[in-house]
Amino acid sequence: MLTVLLTRHGHTLRSEPEQYLGQHVNAPLSERGRSDARALAKRLAPVTIDRLITSPLGRSVETAEILGAERSLAIEQDERLAELDYGAWEGLTIEEIERRFPGEHEEYDENPAIHRVGGGESGLQVAARLAALVDELLGWWETTKGDRTCVLVGHSSVNRVFLALVLDVPLPDYRRRFRQDWANLTVLEWPDRRSGPELVLGNDLSHTRGAVGVTWR
């Protein structure tokens, strides 16, 4: 079985007020973000993790470093997990976007799969790079001929596109159907490539409220 533990980076110093943080805005973790990442690391301490793969953006790398601090495990940076490129929206709140680019946010809400946000990326473009990553992960697991567990550290939009892709949810619905809070735990299990994964746990935050240990089985 291939188990993927999907998480979003922790809360950042630019998370409030909520802004569109894509690929071009530096947003270090806040103390809350580091604390929640440490809580997730503690929760996952009993789990054997074979690979730890992160977006190359600083907030995700910092989260991955916390998750891997007590493990002899190389942290792999993969650009396919980078957040959606928000183009001219980078660093702006919804209110600022609506004021500067009238009507664009409504178009994005209607179909985020095809709308190139702020002239940046569309959901379809993100899904294409993620499909290549999923195929690579499945190929790696199949060649190892055993159970494997992989942690992926991404972002809000890229993680929701990932979930829509692997769970066969229409891509235009990815923002409506899924949530990805900071430092959450989402668990997917593939018994085989053909059947696709089971969503075992979605956007769970119990570790940030004091729960420890593995709780999805």
URTA-V573860 format. One record per residue. N is the residue number from 0. OMEGA is omega in whole degrees, -180 to 180 (999 if undefined). Layout:
n=N omega=OMEGA
n=N omega=OMEGA
This chain:
n=0 omega=172
n=1 omega=176
n=2 omega=176
n=3 omega=175
n=4 omega=-175
n=5 omega=176
n=6 omega=173
n=7 omega=175
n=8 omega=179
n=9 omega=176
n=10 omega=-176
n=11 omega=177
n=12 omega=179
n=13 omega=-177
n=14 omega=-179
n=15 omega=-3
n=16 omega=-176
n=17 omega=-179
n=18 omega=172
n=19 omega=180
n=20 omega=-178
n=21 omega=-174
n=22 omega=-168
n=23 omega=-180
n=24 omega=178
n=25 omega=-177
n=26 omega=180
n=27 omega=177
n=28 omega=170
n=29 omega=176
n=30 omega=175
n=31 omega=-180
n=32 omega=179
n=33 omega=179
n=34 omega=179
n=35 omega=177
n=36 omega=176
n=37 omega=178
n=38 omega=178
n=39 omega=178
n=40 omega=178
n=41 omega=179
n=42 omega=-177
n=43 omega=-176
n=44 omega=-180
n=45 omega=-173
n=46 omega=171
n=47 omega=-178
n=48 omega=-177
n=49 omega=179
n=50 omega=177
n=51 omega=-173
n=52 omega=-177
n=53 omega=164
n=54 omega=179
n=55 omega=-179
n=56 omega=-169
n=57 omega=-177
n=58 omega=177
n=59 omega=177
n=60 omega=179
n=61 omega=177
n=62 omega=-180
n=63 omega=179
n=64 omega=176
n=65 omega=-179
n=66 omega=-176
n=67 omega=-172
n=68 omega=-177
n=69 omega=-177
n=70 omega=173
n=71 omega=-172
n=72 omega=178
n=73 omega=175
n=74 omega=-180
n=75 omega=175
n=76 omega=-177
n=77 omega=-177
n=78 omega=-180
n=79 omega=177
n=80 omega=178
n=81 omega=180
n=82 omega=173
n=83 omega=177
n=84 omega=-177
n=85 omega=175
n=86 omega=-177
n=87 omega=178
n=88 omega=-174
n=89 omega=177
n=90 omega=-178
n=91 omega=172
n=92 omega=178
n=93 omega=-179
n=94 omega=179
n=95 omega=178
n=96 omega=-179
n=97 omega=180
n=98 omega=-176
n=99 omega=-176
n=100 omega=-175
n=101 omega=175
n=102 omega=-175
n=103 omega=-178
n=104 omega=177
n=105 omega=177
n=106 omega=178
n=107 omega=179
n=108 omega=-178
n=109 omega=179
n=110 omega=-180
n=111 omega=179
n=112 omega=-174
n=113 omega=-177
n=114 omega=177
n=115 omega=-172
n=116 omega=178
n=117 omega=-176
n=118 omega=-180
n=119 omega=-176
n=120 omega=170
n=121 omega=175
n=122 omega=179
n=123 omega=179
n=124 omega=178
n=125 omega=180
n=126 omega=-180
n=127 omega=-180
n=128 omega=179
n=129 omega=178
n=130 omega=178
n=131 omega=178
n=132 omega=179
n=133 omega=179
n=134 omega=179
n=135 omega=180
n=136 omega=179
n=137 omega=178
n=138 omega=177
n=139 omega=180
n=140 omega=-178
n=141 omega=-179
n=142 omega=-179
n=143 omega=175
n=144 omega=177
n=145 omega=178
n=146 omega=180
n=147 omega=178
n=148 omega=-177
n=149 omega=174
n=150 omega=175
n=151 omega=179
n=152 omega=-176
n=153 omega=-173
n=154 omega=-176
n=155 omega=-175
n=156 omega=-177
n=157 omega=178
n=158 omega=-180
n=159 omega=173
n=160 omega=178
n=161 omega=-178
n=162 omega=177
n=163 omega=-178
n=164 omega=-173
n=165 omega=-179
n=166 omega=175
n=167 omega=175
n=168 omega=179
n=169 omega=-173
n=170 omega=178
n=171 omega=-177
n=172 omega=-170
n=173 omega=180
n=174 omega=-178
n=175 omega=-172
n=176 omega=-173
n=177 omega=170
n=178 omega=174
n=179 omega=179
n=180 omega=-179
n=181 omega=174
n=182 omega=177
n=183 omega=172
n=184 omega=174
n=185 omega=-174
n=186 omega=177
n=187 omega=179
n=188 omega=176
n=189 omega=173
n=190 omega=175
n=191 omega=-177
n=192 omega=-171
n=193 omega=-173
n=194 omega=-176
n=195 omega=-174
n=196 omega=169
n=197 omega=173
n=198 omega=-175
n=199 omega=-178
n=200 omega=-177
n=201 omega=172
n=202 omega=-176
n=203 omega=-177
n=204 omega=-175
n=205 omega=179
n=206 omega=179
n=207 omega=180
n=208 omega=172
n=209 omega=179
n=210 omega=178
n=211 omega=179
n=212 omega=-178
n=213 omega=-173
n=214 omega=-177
n=215 omega=174
n=216 omega=999
